[in-house]
Amino acid sequence: MKRYALAGASSRGFHMYALPITEKFKDYAKLVGIFDINRKRAEYVSNYCGGVPVFEDFDRMIEETGPDCVIVTTIDRYHHEYAIRAMNAGCNVIVEKPMTIDEEKCKAMLETEKKTGKRIIVTFNYRFSPYVTRIKELLKEGIIGEILSVDFEWILDTSHGADYFRRWHRRKENSGGLLVHKATHHFDVINWWIEEDPEVVFANGTRRFYGPTREKRGERCLTCNYRDTCEFFVDYSKDPFMKAFYFDAEDIDGYYRDRCVFSPEIDIEDTMSVTVKYSR
């Protein structure tokens, strides 16, 4: 039975890893530890996963639980840190996409993988969306013949799409921007579909809508004076999961899940374009 430890008690870590391991795959895998700097969120995950031990010290978790593999679902900017520490401690690593946010951190992770002989797996769950998988099958069957070019466009809506500008993703130092955090799905899918590697990439981006584009704004939706007139107002505190997982844990790390999408601290782009030359 494989032993897994979770670094990052995030919503993604909880729903896509911790719960499935302790419920659907409990005969094959065991979750032996949960690490997070916010103990309340880690304890929430633990309570729904059979009382898995909670740790606020990553290295102590590794030492005391002896996992075969560490699953990293922290904020993107810390992926490299916990992946490298895990491999140096003798563990394989599963890291949520994106692998990390810049070239320097990526190289450090690959160098550690080579040095330790351990393995990093980056998860791209979008490949398993039924229509994405079906497109892959059809392409393999040769339904359209030789692929000469790909035109791919992705438009984020103002519900899920706006949420990137409420959360920690809105700072480039945390996420690398949406071309790294979000479009990593799209780059991976296209590479997978056409079975080629990109050689040259040109990209540009700007911020046209979100950020300080209107005067009527607040720090967060929950306390905003313009909640009755703003079309982006959300009250996540009424959702039982969101309240318990985020709002009730704010006193630990000061993280607000409902920050204003028109905040001046937003420094990621919301409009981007990429041209890629592939190997063939």
N, C-alpha and C positions, 0 to 999 in steps of 0.2 A: 504493500500500500504506500503510495506516494504521500510525502508530508509537505504541506505548503504553509508558508507564512505570508501574511498580507502587510505590505508597507503602504499605508495610506487608507484610512477609513473614510473613503469618499463614497458618494452615491454609486459611482461606477464600480468601485471595489466591492461594495455591498451587494448590489443587485446582479452583477455579471460574474462575480467570482465567489465571494463568501457564501452567499445563499445556495448557489448551485452545488458547490463543493460539499456543503454540510447537509444538503437534502437530496438532490438528484444523483450525485456521484459519491455518496458516503460509503459505498461498498468498495470503492477503488481509491479514494483520496481522503486525506484528513487535513483539516485546517488546524494548525497547532499554535498559532499566535497571531495577534493583530496589533500592529504598531501605528500610533498616530500621536502628534503633539497635542491634539485635542482629545483628552481622555473621554469626554462625554460622547463624542461621536463614535469612538472606538468601543465604548461600552454598549452603545445602541446596537452596533453590529454584532457584538458578542452575545447580547441578550437574545437576538433572533437566530443565532447560530449555535445554540447549545452551550453557551457559557465558555467560549474559547478564551484562553488567557489574554489579557490586555497588557500592553507595554507602552511606556513613554520613552524607553531607551531602545533604539533599534539593535545595537550590538548585543545588548543583554538578551533581547528576544532570540537572536540567532544562537547565542551561546546556550541558552536554557532549553530551547525547543528543538534544536538540531534539524531544521527543515532540509528537504532535498532541493526545494525550489522556493524562491521568493517572488511574489507577485507584486509589482510596483504600480500603484495607482494613486500616487501623490500628484500635487501640482506639477505640471510639465517641467518646470525649471529645476526640480529636484530628482528627476528620473535618473540622471547619470550618477548622482551621489549614492543613492541606495542600491542601484544596480552594481556599481563598482565595489561597494562595501560587501555586498552579498557574494559576488564572485570571489573576492579576496578571502572570504570566510568559507569558501568551498561549496557554494550553492549555485545551481543554475538559476536563471532569471527569466521570468515572463514580465514584459513591460508593456503597459498600455500605450497605444499610439498617442502622440508621436514618440519615436524612440527617445528623442531629446530635442532641444530647441536651437542648437547651433552646431557648426562644424567642429569646433574645438571639443565640445562635450561628446559628440558622436565619435570622434577619433579616440578619445580617452576610453570610452566604453569598449570599442573594438580592440584596442590595444590590451585592455584588461582581459577580454575574452580570449585573446590569443595567448597571453601570458599565463593565465590560470588553466586553460583547457576547458573552461566552463562555457555554457551556451546561453546566448540571449535570444529569446523569441519575442518579436513585436507582434502584438495582436491587431489584426485588421478585420473587425467583425463585419464590416460592410460587404466583404466578399460573400457573406452568407445570407444577404438579403435575397429572397427568392428570384427577383427579376435580374439582379446582378449575376447570380449564379447561372440563370438560364441564358443570359447573353453570352457568357463564357462558353456554355455548351454549344450554342448555335455557331459561334465563331470557330470552335474546334471542328464542327461538322462541315465547315466551309460554306456556310449558307450565303455569304456575300462575296466569297472569293478572296483575292489578295487585298489586304488593307493598305491603302496608300496614304491616308491621312485620317486624323480624328478631330472632330469638333465637339468639344465638351463644354457645357455651360451649366452652372449651378447657381440658383438664386435662393438666397435665404429669406424666409418670411419674417414677419415682424412679431412673431410669438417665440418660436424656438430660436430664430435668428437673432432677435433682440436680446435674448438671454445671455449671449456671449459678451454683451456690453454691460450686463448687470454683474457678472461674476468676475472671478480672478483673471479670466482670459483677456480682459480688456486692457491689461498692461502687458506690453511686449516682453518685458523682462520675465513674466510668468509663463507665457504661452508661445512666444516667438511670432505672434500674429496668426491670423486665420489661415494664411497660406501654409503655415506649419501645422497648427493644431487641427484645423478642419479639413483643409484641402489635402492633407496627407492621405485621407481616405481616397480621394479622387485620383491622385498620382498613383497610388498603389493599384487601384482598380484598372486604370488604363494600362499600366505596365503589365498587369496580370492578363488582361484581355488580349493584348497584342503580342505578349511574350517578347518584349524588347526592352533594352535599357536606355534611359535618356543620356545623351552625350553633352548637349549644350542647352542651357535654359536662360531665357530672357524673361524678366518679370517687372511689373510696375504696379504700384498701388497708391491709393489716396483715401482720405476720409471725407465723404461727401454729406453724410446724414447724421451719424451719431457724434457724440462729443459735445462741446459747448456751442451748439448751433441755435439755442434758444435761451432766453433770459429766465423764463418761468421753469425753474428746476430746483430740486432739493438734493439732500444727501442720499436719501433712500425713499422707496415708495411708502414704507410703513409710517413715516413721519412727515411726508411731503404736504406742503400747503396747497399744492395744485392737483391733488389726487382726484378731485371731482371733474377736472377739465382735461387732464392729460390722457391721451389715448394709449399711453404705454404703462399706465398704472396697473400694478398687480398686487394682490394681497395674498401672498404665499403663506402667511401665518395662519390662514384658515384651513390649509391642507395639513392633516395630522402628521404625515411623514415629514414634510418640510418644517413644520413647527418644532417637532422633536429633534430632528437631525441638525437643523441650522439655527433657528431662532433661540431655542433653549440652550444652545451651546455657545452663543455669542460672547458670554462672559469669560470664556476661556481664552479665545484668540482674537476677538473683535471682528470676526469675519461676518459681513452682511451679505446675504444672498440676494437682496433686492435693491442693489444700488442703482442710482439714476443713470439711464442710458445717455443722458446729455451732460454728464460730468466732464469737467475740464481735465481730469486725470486720465481719460481714455486716450491711448496713444497707438492703438492698432488701426489698421486700415479697414474700411468696410466695402471698398470697391477695388478689385484687383484683376489683372490680366496676365496670362503666362503663355509664352510660346516655347515649345520644346522640340529640339531636333533629336530624333532617335537614332539608334545604331545602324539601322538599315535604310 
